[in-house]
Amino acid sequence: MRRRGCHNYMLMENSSTTLGTHGLIRKHEFVRVIIQCLDSLGYRKSASFLESESGISYKSLDFEMLKSQILCGNWDGCTDTLNEIKVKDEIRASALFIVFEQCLLECLNHGNDAMALAILRKVVSALRLGKDKAHSLAQSILSLRDTEFGKMDDNIVQESRKKLLVELEKLLPPPIMLPERRLEHLVETAVSAQIDSCMYHNTLGAVSIYEDHCCGRDQIPTETIQVLEEGKLMLQHTLRSHQNPVSFVAWSPDDTKLLTCGNAEVLKLWDVETGTCRHTFRDHGFIVSSCAWFPDSKRLVCGSSDPEKGIRMWDCHGNEIKAWRGMRMPKILDLAVTPDGENLISIFLDKELRILNIVTNSERVISEKHPITSLSISGDGKFFIVNLNSQEIHMWDVAGKWDMPLKYMGHKQDQYVIRSCFGGLNSAFIASGSENSQ
């Protein structure tokens, strides 16, 4: 009877009836995932009705057989079924292992140590477990005999068997079992693909599945829609202490502190609320050319135009945490820290970039053919862009998987320093200045 049922089931699985304009969807599979979806959403009566009307079961006959055998404790039948179904050997071994484990635990629960040891020997023989793993399994399971096992009533045993079924559902592959929430996954994958292919996607709103998704160019801000004419700018503080022009400032991520420095100046840390200088970083004439914050707003890093000074990492009290010095650290023009705080990216010698991994101490150098004028990191910290005076913007990946950068052109950069940055949802766009006001 089982063979005939399985034969009919496999015929249905291999049915050539398809759906869709391209004939890519097998009708039988489509109905199965719909039934699964109805069941997972709590519409169990509707799922049962669709199974009855279509003659298609959400769970395969093989799994229904396993379910019946496990719930009634027919372990020999269960192992026979697992040995008959067509799955990879490693999956079969994993399934048999958790079934044997459940059987062994129930023997211990009933005080049948001899049967438990016999099952353990069967596990070692059938699954070819190594000696160490077999001993470890025996010790860990037998040690449970004096704890919770031996105290399980029939209700607890049934719950334990149901948990075993759940584990098997996750383990057994299609067509025996469907991956969890399969229809939801397929729809979500399709929506994600449409979003990824949408050139102008820039909205936080939910995407409707009622129609194909496509954003218009109006999602990109291209014109001024509001001007605040009645607002007034109020002077909060005047920061006085530098002796030379200030050319670089950096706000802390928590907006409570401000760093200021210049090409011939020291680095100063200011309190935003009071406007007072909290610390001046003086270290034997360390002249700071650029600075940046770590995401925790407790650490900062700065670069010098003097190779002997290199790059320094400090805390807000002026304690040096780490330093990179020497001729491999020539004049630092600009630097930035990735949002996860793991990588430090710096511009040096006009045309070179150095990526320092703070965690592993590894580093990578990227050479450009033209002078670099700006550096910006994406919001997720995976990419960074640099402006070149050759009127190009190059995007590199931080991890170093790319051999060549992505290149962007169209802006004009002849006489002035032009900067660019990431923008839009998930840093999907690049914005750049241009000398032609475009």
GULO-274377 format. One record per residue (C-alpha): residue number from 1; x, y, z. Coordinates in pm, 1 decimal. Layout:
residues N
(zati NUM, (X, Y, Z))
...
//
This chain:
residues 438
(zati 1, (0.0, 0.0, 0.0))
(zati 2, (284.6, 234.2, 89.9))
(zati 3, (468.3, 161.0, -234.2))
(zati 4, (158.9, 234.1, -443.1))
(zati 5, (94.7, 558.2, -252.2))
(zati 6, (455.0, 666.0, -290.7))
(zati 7, (447.0, 574.1, -660.5))
(zati 8, (138.4, 792.4, -715.2))
(zati 9, (297.6, 1068.7, -511.7))
(zati 10, (615.5, 1064.3, -721.1))
(zati 11, (408.0, 1069.6, -1039.9))
(zati 12, (237.2, 1381.4, -909.3))
(zati 13, (574.3, 1536.7, -815.5))
(zati 14, (701.7, 1471.2, -1168.5))
(zati 15, (387.1, 1599.5, -1338.0))
(zati 16, (455.5, 1817.3, -1642.1))
(zati 17, (158.3, 2049.4, -1579.9))
(zati 18, (294.1, 2402.8, -1550.1))
(zati 19, (168.5, 2753.3, -1479.1))
(zati 20, (274.5, 3100.7, -1586.2))
(zati 21, (337.8, 3255.1, -1925.0))
(zati 22, (683.8, 3097.7, -1944.7))
(zati 23, (580.9, 2758.7, -1809.0))
(zati 24, (839.0, 2772.0, -1531.1))
(zati 25, (610.8, 2687.3, -1237.9))
(zati 26, (501.2, 2330.5, -1174.4))
(zati 27, (136.6, 2330.1, -1074.2))
(zati 28, (180.3, 2060.4, -810.1))
(zati 29, (466.3, 2245.6, -639.5))
(zati 30, (276.7, 2573.9, -653.1))
(zati 31, (-28.1, 2425.2, -481.9))
(zati 32, (192.6, 2268.3, -213.5))
(zati 33, (356.7, 2597.1, -119.7))
(zati 34, (13.8, 2769.1, -113.4))
(zati 35, (-114.2, 2505.0, 129.3))
(zati 36, (197.8, 2549.5, 341.5))
(zati 37, (148.6, 2926.8, 341.0))
(zati 38, (-215.8, 2897.1, 448.9))
(zati 39, (-114.6, 2662.3, 728.4))
(zati 40, (167.2, 2886.5, 853.6))
(zati 41, (-66.2, 3189.3, 853.6))
(zati 42, (-310.6, 3002.6, 1074.9))
(zati 43, (-572.2, 2925.7, 807.5))
(zati 44, (-562.2, 2552.9, 879.7))
(zati 45, (-920.7, 2481.0, 768.2))
(zati 46, (-856.7, 2648.7, 434.3))
(zati 47, (-530.1, 2456.4, 397.7))
(zati 48, (-707.5, 2128.2, 473.9))
(zati 49, (-987.3, 2209.0, 228.0))
(zati 50, (-736.2, 2288.6, -47.8))
(zati 51, (-552.9, 1961.8, 20.4))
(zati 52, (-882.5, 1773.5, -10.3))
(zati 53, (-996.9, 1956.1, -323.0))
(zati 54, (-663.7, 1936.5, -507.2))
(zati 55, (-561.2, 1591.2, -390.6))
(zati 56, (-221.6, 1737.3, -308.7))
(zati 57, (-75.1, 1706.2, 39.7))
(zati 58, (136.0, 1983.0, 189.7))
(zati 59, (356.3, 1723.8, 360.4))
(zati 60, (483.1, 1429.6, 158.0))
(zati 61, (367.3, 1073.4, 214.7))
(zati 62, (717.1, 985.8, 333.0))
(zati 63, (700.5, 1248.3, 604.1))
(zati 64, (345.9, 1154.1, 702.2))
(zati 65, (471.6, 797.5, 743.7))
(zati 66, (759.5, 921.1, 960.7))
(zati 67, (521.4, 1132.9, 1165.8))
(zati 68, (294.4, 836.1, 1236.5))
(zati 69, (586.9, 611.9, 1327.9))
(zati 70, (751.6, 865.6, 1557.9))
(zati 71, (436.5, 964.6, 1745.6))
(zati 72, (357.6, 599.8, 1822.2))
(zati 73, (721.0, 514.5, 1901.4))
(zati 74, (772.2, 274.3, 1610.2))
(zati 75, (1147.4, 333.7, 1591.5))
(zati 76, (1228.6, 32.3, 1372.9))
(zati 77, (972.4, 145.8, 1116.0))
(zati 78, (1105.0, 500.3, 1138.6))
(zati 79, (1462.4, 394.4, 1066.5))
(zati 80, (1343.5, 174.5, 778.5))
(zati 81, (1159.4, 472.5, 626.1))
(zati 82, (1464.4, 696.9, 660.9))
(zati 83, (1680.0, 432.0, 494.3))
(zati 84, (1436.2, 405.4, 200.2))
(zati 85, (1384.1, 771.7, 113.7))
(zati 86, (1610.3, 934.0, -144.5))
(zati 87, (1834.4, 1182.9, 36.5))
(zati 88, (2207.3, 1245.8, 58.3))
(zati 89, (2397.3, 1014.4, 290.5))
(zati 90, (2499.5, 1295.5, 526.4))
(zati 91, (2136.6, 1409.1, 564.3))
(zati 92, (2021.6, 1051.8, 624.3))
(zati 93, (2293.6, 1008.4, 888.5))
(zati 94, (2190.1, 1329.3, 1066.2))
(zati 95, (1823.1, 1226.3, 1062.4))
(zati 96, (1898.5, 877.3, 1191.6))
(zati 97, (2118.3, 1021.1, 1464.2))
(zati 98, (1844.9, 1238.8, 1618.5))
(zati 99, (1592.9, 953.4, 1586.8))
(zati 100, (1829.5, 711.2, 1763.2))
(zati 101, (1894.2, 977.0, 2025.4))
(zati 102, (1521.2, 1011.9, 2099.1))
(zati 103, (1479.6, 633.8, 2113.9))
(zati 104, (1776.5, 599.7, 2348.8))
(zati 105, (1647.9, 869.5, 2582.4))
(zati 106, (1308.3, 703.0, 2603.6))
(zati 107, (1475.9, 373.6, 2695.0))
(zati 108, (1662.4, 550.1, 2972.8))
(zati 109, (1337.6, 709.1, 3083.4))
(zati 110, (1188.9, 362.4, 3128.7))
(zati 111, (1500.0, 235.7, 3307.9))
(zati 112, (1592.6, -1.3, 3026.3))
(zati 113, (1969.9, 53.5, 3030.3))
(zati 114, (2042.2, -266.4, 2837.4))
(zati 115, (1822.1, -157.1, 2547.9))
(zati 116, (1978.5, 190.2, 2557.8))
(zati 117, (2327.5, 42.9, 2524.1))
(zati 118, (2208.8, -183.3, 2240.9))
(zati 119, (2072.4, 122.3, 2058.9))
(zati 120, (2398.1, 305.6, 2119.9))
(zati 121, (2591.9, 20.1, 1959.8))
(zati 122, (2348.1, 31.0, 1666.6))
(zati 123, (2409.3, 405.1, 1627.5))
(zati 124, (2786.8, 355.2, 1624.7))
(zati 125, (2759.9, 72.5, 1370.9))
(zati 126, (2497.8, 226.5, 1141.2))
(zati 127, (2638.9, 579.0, 1135.2))
(zati 128, (3005.8, 483.6, 1164.6))
(zati 129, (3070.3, 723.5, 1448.1))
(zati 130, (3428.9, 766.1, 1555.7))
(zati 131, (3540.0, 622.1, 1887.8))
(zati 132, (3574.2, 958.8, 2059.5))
(zati 133, (3233.4, 1080.4, 1940.8))
(zati 134, (3068.0, 755.3, 2044.1))
(zati 135, (3218.6, 771.2, 2394.0))
(zati 136, (3121.2, 1136.2, 2426.7))
(zati 137, (2763.9, 1058.1, 2319.7))
(zati 138, (2741.2, 768.4, 2565.6))
(zati 139, (2870.0, 974.1, 2856.6))
(zati 140, (2651.9, 1278.5, 2787.7))
(zati 141, (2330.7, 1078.8, 2746.8))
(zati 142, (2386.9, 830.5, 3030.1))
(zati 143, (2464.6, 1119.2, 3264.4))
(zati 144, (2109.4, 1243.0, 3209.6))
(zati 145, (1965.0, 927.9, 3360.6))
(zati 146, (1983.7, 1067.2, 3712.7))
(zati 147, (1842.9, 1409.2, 3621.5))
(zati 148, (1525.7, 1489.3, 3429.6))
(zati 149, (1496.9, 1153.5, 3253.5))
(zati 150, (1310.9, 885.0, 3439.1))
(zati 151, (1060.8, 1151.0, 3536.2))
(zati 152, (890.8, 1209.5, 3201.9))
(zati 153, (524.1, 1114.8, 3183.1))
(zati 154, (345.7, 1027.8, 2858.3))
(zati 155, (257.3, 1390.8, 2783.1))
(zati 156, (619.3, 1500.2, 2810.8))
(zati 157, (728.8, 1209.3, 2591.5))
(zati 158, (477.8, 1312.2, 2322.8))
(zati 159, (602.3, 1671.1, 2334.7))
(zati 160, (958.3, 1545.0, 2296.5))
(zati 161, (854.6, 1341.2, 1991.6))
(zati 162, (684.8, 1646.1, 1839.2))
(zati 163, (1009.0, 1842.0, 1882.2))
(zati 164, (1186.3, 1560.6, 1698.6))
(zati 165, (940.8, 1601.5, 1409.9))
(zati 166, (1013.5, 1973.3, 1396.3))
(zati 167, (1386.4, 1899.5, 1374.5))
(zati 168, (1325.4, 1650.3, 1093.8))
(zati 169, (1112.3, 1906.5, 907.5))
(zati 170, (1409.7, 2143.1, 908.2))
(zati 171, (1652.9, 1870.3, 809.9))
(zati 172, (1480.7, 1679.9, 528.6))
(zati 173, (1503.7, 1844.0, 183.4))
(zati 174, (1239.0, 1897.1, -88.0))
(zati 175, (1027.4, 1732.0, -209.5))
(zati 176, (1001.7, 1538.1, 119.3))
(zati 177, (964.6, 1862.4, 313.2))
(zati 178, (929.9, 2221.5, 200.5))
(zati 179, (1162.0, 2489.7, 336.3))
(zati 180, (988.2, 2692.1, 605.9))
(zati 181, (759.0, 2970.8, 474.9))
(zati 182, (854.8, 2893.2, 116.5))
(zati 183, (596.1, 3112.8, -57.3))
(zati 184, (683.6, 3412.9, 159.3))
(zati 185, (1049.4, 3361.7, 71.8))
(zati 186, (974.0, 3346.0, -302.4))
(zati 187, (762.1, 3662.7, -295.1))
(zati 188, (1016.5, 3847.5, -82.8))
(zati 189, (1296.0, 3743.0, -317.9))
(zati 190, (1098.1, 3873.0, -616.7))
(zati 191, (1027.8, 4205.6, -442.0))
(zati 192, (1394.2, 4238.7, -341.6))
(zati 193, (1500.1, 4172.4, -700.9))
(zati 194, (1267.2, 4447.5, -825.9))
(zati 195, (1403.8, 4689.3, -565.4))
(zati 196, (1763.2, 4602.4, -658.7))
(zati 197, (1689.6, 4664.2, -1027.5))
(zati 198, (1506.4, 4991.9, -957.1))
(zati 199, (1746.9, 5266.1, -1061.4))
(zati 200, (1583.9, 5541.4, -855.9))
(zati 201, (1473.1, 5347.3, -547.2))
(zati 202, (1491.8, 5590.2, -256.8))
(zati 203, (1195.4, 5536.7, -26.5))
(zati 204, (1148.4, 5388.2, 319.3))
(zati 205, (785.3, 5304.3, 249.1))
(zati 206, (667.7, 4945.6, 213.7))
(zati 207, (663.9, 4807.7, -140.4))
(zati 208, (325.9, 4677.6, -255.0))
(zati 209, (306.8, 4334.0, -414.6))
(zati 210, (-7.7, 4433.9, -605.2))
(zati 211, (204.8, 4569.4, -889.2))
(zati 212, (562.0, 4560.7, -1016.7))
(zati 213, (783.0, 4805.6, -831.4))
(zati 214, (946.9, 5094.0, -1015.4))
(zati 215, (1045.9, 5434.5, -874.4))
(zati 216, (1049.1, 5742.5, -1093.3))
(zati 217, (1325.6, 5998.4, -1118.2))
(zati 218, (1123.7, 6223.6, -888.9))
(zati 219, (1252.4, 6012.7, -596.9))
(zati 220, (1586.3, 6190.3, -637.3))
(zati 221, (1586.7, 6547.4, -497.7))
(zati 222, (1669.2, 6781.8, -785.9))
(zati 223, (1506.8, 7112.3, -689.5))
(zati 224, (1437.5, 7330.9, -387.6))
(zati 225, (1081.4, 7282.8, -263.5))
(zati 226, (1092.0, 7492.6, 53.9))
(zati 227, (1291.7, 7789.6, 178.7))
(zati 228, (1296.6, 7878.6, 548.8))
(zati 229, (1287.3, 8258.0, 535.7))
(zati 230, (1174.3, 8338.8, 889.5))
(zati 231, (1433.3, 8127.4, 1068.5))
(zati 232, (1728.2, 8294.6, 1238.3))
(zati 233, (2078.6, 8165.2, 1291.8))
(zati 234, (2187.1, 8223.6, 1649.6))
(zati 235, (2552.7, 8241.6, 1748.1))
(zati 236, (2605.3, 7972.1, 2010.0))
(zati 237, (2977.7, 7996.5, 2083.1))
(zati 238, (3292.3, 8156.0, 1946.0))
(zati 239, (3582.2, 7915.4, 1977.0))
(zati 240, (3905.5, 8107.7, 2038.7))
(zati 241, (4239.1, 7940.2, 2098.9))
(zati 242, (4400.6, 7857.0, 1767.1))
(zati 243, (4690.6, 8075.7, 1655.2))
(zati 244, (4669.7, 7983.0, 1286.9))
(zati 245, (4382.6, 7926.6, 1041.0))
(zati 246, (4160.3, 7625.8, 1108.3))
(zati 247, (4113.9, 7405.8, 803.1))
(zati 248, (3955.1, 7091.8, 945.7))
(zati 249, (3667.3, 7024.4, 1188.4))
(zati 250, (3499.7, 6698.2, 1290.0))
(zati 251, (3181.1, 6652.2, 1493.5))
(zati 252, (3162.7, 6352.6, 1724.7))
(zati 253, (2893.4, 6097.0, 1630.6))
(zati 254, (2695.1, 6186.4, 1945.0))
(zati 255, (2716.2, 6562.6, 1861.6))
(zati 256, (2858.0, 6653.7, 2204.1))
(zati 257, (3217.5, 6725.8, 2101.0))
(zati 258, (3403.8, 6899.6, 1819.7))
(zati 259, (3758.8, 6857.6, 1690.8))
(zati 260, (3943.6, 7142.4, 1518.2))
(zati 261, (4286.0, 7153.7, 1354.6))
(zati 262, (4482.7, 7314.5, 1071.6))
(zati 263, (4790.7, 7254.9, 857.1))
(zati 264, (5010.0, 7444.4, 1103.0))
(zati 265, (4802.3, 7391.5, 1413.8))
(zati 266, (4753.5, 7158.0, 1705.9))
(zati 267, (4441.3, 6949.3, 1757.2))
(zati 268, (4179.3, 7079.4, 2000.1))
(zati 269, (3876.2, 6910.7, 2152.8))
(zati 270, (3577.3, 7133.2, 2234.2))
(zati 271, (3265.2, 7084.6, 2443.4))
(zati 272, (2967.8, 7170.8, 2222.4))
(zati 273, (2736.2, 7266.4, 2508.7))
(zati 274, (2973.1, 7504.7, 2689.2))
(zati 275, (3204.6, 7606.7, 2405.6))
(zati 276, (3511.5, 7541.1, 2621.3))
(zati 277, (3826.9, 7363.9, 2510.2))
(zati 278, (3837.7, 7031.2, 2691.5))
(zati 279, (4180.2, 6926.2, 2571.0))
(zati 280, (4467.6, 7038.0, 2350.2))
(zati 281, (4667.6, 6752.6, 2204.3))
(zati 282, (5030.6, 6861.7, 2236.2))
(zati 283, (5293.0, 6599.6, 2167.5))
(zati 284, (5637.3, 6737.3, 2081.3))
(zati 285, (5521.1, 6953.6, 1796.7))
(zati 286, (5263.6, 6714.4, 1657.0))
(zati 287, (5101.2, 6919.5, 1379.9))
(zati 288, (4766.1, 6778.1, 1274.3))
(zati 289, (4647.6, 6789.4, 913.2))
(zati 290, (4325.9, 6584.4, 948.9))
(zati 291, (4120.1, 6406.5, 1213.3))
(zati 292, (3821.9, 6173.5, 1254.0))
(zati 293, (3609.4, 6012.8, 1524.8))
(zati 294, (3544.7, 5650.7, 1607.8))
(zati 295, (3175.4, 5551.4, 1632.1))
(zati 296, (3180.4, 5541.9, 2013.9))
(zati 297, (3264.0, 5917.4, 2035.6))
(zati 298, (3529.9, 5822.0, 2292.6))
(zati 299, (3825.5, 5769.5, 2059.6))
(zati 300, (3967.7, 5985.8, 1784.7))
(zati 301, (4237.9, 5955.4, 1525.4))
(zati 302, (4445.6, 6220.2, 1353.5))
(zati 303, (4709.1, 6237.9, 1083.0))
(zati 304, (5014.5, 6460.0, 1052.9))
(zati 305, (5203.5, 6610.8, 763.2))
(zati 306, (5522.4, 6490.6, 934.9))
(zati 307, (5611.1, 6125.2, 849.2))
(zati 308, (5780.9, 6081.5, 1187.3))
(zati 309, (5451.8, 6159.9, 1359.3))
(zati 310, (5230.1, 5949.8, 1130.3))
(zati 311, (4882.0, 5863.7, 1254.3))
(zati 312, (4779.0, 5865.0, 1621.8))
(zati 313, (4478.1, 5725.7, 1803.6))
(zati 314, (4382.0, 5899.5, 2128.8))
(zati 315, (4105.3, 5897.4, 2384.5))
(zati 316, (3930.6, 6221.1, 2478.9))
(zati 317, (4167.5, 6273.7, 2774.2))
(zati 318, (4477.4, 6282.2, 2555.3))
(zati 319, (4598.7, 5929.0, 2625.9))
(zati 320, (4760.9, 5770.6, 2322.6))
(zati 321, (4603.4, 5432.9, 2240.8))
(zati 322, (4787.3, 5342.5, 1923.9))
(zati 323, (5022.1, 5497.3, 1668.4))
(zati 324, (5142.3, 5428.7, 1315.4))
(zati 325, (5474.2, 5601.2, 1241.1))
(zati 326, (5765.4, 5586.7, 999.0))
(zati 327, (5832.3, 5649.1, 632.5))
(zati 328, (5546.8, 5418.6, 533.0))
(zati 329, (5323.7, 5686.6, 686.2))
(zati 330, (5418.2, 5998.1, 485.1))
(zati 331, (5216.3, 6318.5, 478.3))
(zati 332, (4853.9, 6239.5, 565.2))
(zati 333, (4604.7, 6451.6, 371.1))
(zati 334, (4272.4, 6310.1, 491.9))
(zati 335, (4139.2, 6013.6, 685.5))
(zati 336, (3812.4, 5849.0, 785.9))
(zati 337, (3693.7, 5563.7, 1009.4))
(zati 338, (3437.3, 5305.3, 897.3))
(zati 339, (3107.5, 5300.1, 1094.8))
(zati 340, (3199.9, 4971.7, 1265.3))
(zati 341, (3524.4, 5124.5, 1391.7))
(zati 342, (3734.4, 4844.0, 1241.8))
(zati 343, (3902.8, 5018.0, 947.2))
(zati 344, (4094.7, 5342.2, 913.7))
(zati 345, (4125.8, 5481.7, 560.4))
(zati 346, (4376.1, 5757.6, 485.0))
(zati 347, (4497.6, 5958.5, 184.9))
(zati 348, (4873.3, 6011.5, 160.0))
(zati 349, (5121.2, 6131.2, -102.4))
(zati 350, (4833.2, 6281.2, -304.9))
(zati 351, (4764.8, 5963.8, -506.5))
(zati 352, (4766.2, 5680.6, -253.4))
(zati 353, (4517.6, 5531.0, -9.5))
(zati 354, (4598.1, 5311.9, 288.8))
(zati 355, (4336.9, 5092.6, 461.2))
(zati 356, (4440.9, 4991.3, 812.7))
(zati 357, (4241.4, 4722.8, 992.7))
(zati 358, (4244.4, 4818.4, 1360.3))
(zati 359, (4148.9, 4466.8, 1473.1))
(zati 360, (4390.8, 4253.6, 1268.6))
(zati 361, (4663.6, 4518.5, 1213.0))
(zati 362, (4660.4, 4430.9, 842.8))
(zati 363, (4689.8, 4703.1, 581.7))
(zati 364, (4633.6, 4751.7, 211.4))
(zati 365, (4755.9, 5026.3, -21.1))
(zati 366, (4563.6, 5147.5, -326.4))
(zati 367, (4738.6, 5362.3, -585.2))
(zati 368, (4550.2, 5606.7, -805.9))
(zati 369, (4695.2, 5768.6, -1117.9))
(zati 370, (4574.4, 6118.8, -1031.8))
(zati 371, (4571.0, 6331.8, -714.2))
(zati 372, (4287.9, 6258.1, -469.5))
(zati 373, (4085.6, 6553.9, -342.1))
(zati 374, (3827.3, 6394.2, -109.3))
(zati 375, (3731.7, 6075.2, 72.1))
(zati 376, (3387.7, 5951.7, 183.9))
(zati 377, (3268.3, 5620.1, 334.2))
(zati 378, (2925.7, 5460.9, 278.0))
(zati 379, (2680.5, 5430.7, 565.8))
(zati 380, (2729.7, 5054.6, 595.3))
(zati 381, (3108.9, 5087.9, 587.7))
(zati 382, (3150.5, 4849.6, 293.4))
(zati 383, (3255.0, 5103.2, 28.9))
(zati 384, (3433.4, 5435.4, -3.6))
(zati 385, (3463.2, 5692.0, -281.0))
(zati 386, (3741.3, 5931.1, -372.7))
(zati 387, (3734.0, 6235.5, -597.6))
(zati 388, (4024.1, 6271.6, -840.4))
(zati 389, (4132.3, 6590.4, -1013.2))
(zati 390, (4097.5, 6399.8, -1340.5))
(zati 391, (3721.3, 6466.9, -1311.8))
(zati 392, (3644.3, 6111.2, -1201.6))
(zati 393, (3499.3, 5956.5, -886.6))
(zati 394, (3624.1, 5609.4, -798.5))
(zati 395, (3442.1, 5369.8, -566.9))
(zati 396, (3635.8, 5092.9, -391.7))
(zati 397, (3527.4, 4817.4, -154.8))
(zati 398, (3678.7, 4823.3, 193.8))
(zati 399, (3723.4, 4443.4, 210.9))
(zati 400, (3957.3, 4444.5, -88.8))
(zati 401, (3762.9, 4209.2, -314.7))
(zati 402, (3774.5, 4442.3, -616.0))
(zati 403, (4078.2, 4466.5, -841.5))
(zati 404, (3942.8, 4776.6, -1013.8))
(zati 405, (3714.7, 5055.1, -891.3))
(zati 406, (3376.3, 5157.8, -1023.9))
(zati 407, (3415.6, 5489.2, -1204.4))
(zati 408, (3173.7, 5781.6, -1221.8))
(zati 409, (3210.3, 6080.0, -1453.9))
(zati 410, (3006.8, 6381.6, -1558.6))
(zati 411, (3099.8, 6648.3, -1305.1))
(zati 412, (3350.6, 6925.5, -1380.0))
(zati 413, (3662.6, 6970.3, -1167.7))
(zati 414, (3941.7, 7193.1, -1298.5))
(zati 415, (4041.1, 7467.8, -1055.5))
(zati 416, (3874.6, 7386.7, -724.2))
(zati 417, (3858.7, 7104.1, -473.3))
(zati 418, (3540.5, 6911.7, -550.5))
(zati 419, (3400.0, 6669.4, -294.4))
(zati 420, (3150.3, 6385.8, -319.5))
(zati 421, (2950.8, 6175.5, -74.6))
(zati 422, (2708.7, 5884.8, -52.5))
(zati 423, (2339.9, 5963.3, -24.3))
(zati 424, (1990.4, 5823.7, -42.5))
(zati 425, (1848.6, 5507.3, 107.4))
(zati 426, (2123.8, 5257.5, 200.4))
(zati 427, (2387.3, 5487.0, 45.7))
(zati 428, (2262.7, 5384.9, -298.3))
(zati 429, (2354.2, 5715.3, -467.2))
(zati 430, (2660.2, 5934.2, -501.9))
(zati 431, (2631.4, 6313.0, -490.2))
(zati 432, (2910.7, 6538.5, -609.1))
(zati 433, (2976.8, 6906.1, -651.0))
(zati 434, (3067.3, 7046.1, -991.8))
(zati 435, (3222.6, 7366.1, -1120.7))
(zati 436, (2948.1, 7408.5, -1382.1))
(zati 437, (2674.2, 7436.7, -1115.4))
(zati 438, (2522.7, 7103.9, -1223.3))
//
